[in-house]
Amino acid sequence: MKKRFFCLLLPFFVFPLFAQEKTDLTRVDLQEYKPILLPVKAHSVYPDQELVVKLTGYNHKGTDLKFSFTWSLGGEMDQKKKEFKWTPTENDIGIHPIIFTAIDTFTNQQVSQPAIITVKARQYRPTLEIKSNRPLPDGFLVLDEGDDLALVVQANDRNPTDRLTLGYYVNNDHGKKFGNAKFEVNDKVAIFLWSPNDTQAKEKTLNLTFFVEDQTGLRAEKTVPVFVNDIVHIPVFKNKTREYFIDEGEILSFNVYATDDDREKITYKILSTDI
């Protein structure tokens, strides 16, 4: 009798329960379970930097939501934290669309939001390389007054589209340049030609600072310290040699003119005469 009793009760209790669950699903108000996914703002990131996008979604019933994304660049979704995580590479530089989706796990209703992710080229500081017609020591470059100096200033930048500005200044004065120097820029290469004059030689030490700057303000500088030996110059007469003929009792008068590249005061003396 016990075996017969259980056989009769099993279908009696199981089938009504199954029918009751099916009835509840058909009576669900789908609007109350429809997920709401808030708009996702645009994000930007640099190569090798992890991007984390926080998603905010819910429905009025408070049931669990599952999040997913659609694009071809990889990444992963942390369902517990509701976060999308992705680390781009240099090959991903550019603007990429992505679609995020929230799915209600009870009714399978879903809603999507588009977003834009921009991978920016990492901004690198430009660099400078200087080559000279003379060996560049670790300390002062020693020149004599009148020596020729030729420098090639080469700028480099890992950001190929950057706009670079090349220039130089003297002795920490950003507006000071040599009037007797030539500085020509051709794209990322500049040529500096200079021969120190007497005025510059009297300063003895001069710092030539070359710089490169990109459009974002990133800058690199290199300084070439120069020591100039002042060369002593002998005054030079500018008068042409000529003969003077005068009569007895007549006064002989003529001008004597000399120059000195050191621009020092010149004193004139008669050292010998046959008169």
Helices and strands as residue ranges (DSSP letters): H 2-26, H 30-33, E 36-37, E 43-45, E 51-54, E 57-58, E 65-70, E 76-78, E 83-86, G 90-92, E 94-104, E 110-119, E 127-132, E 141-144, E 149-156, E 164-170, E 181-186, E 189-194, H 198-203, E 205-214, E 219-229, E 236-237, E 258-259
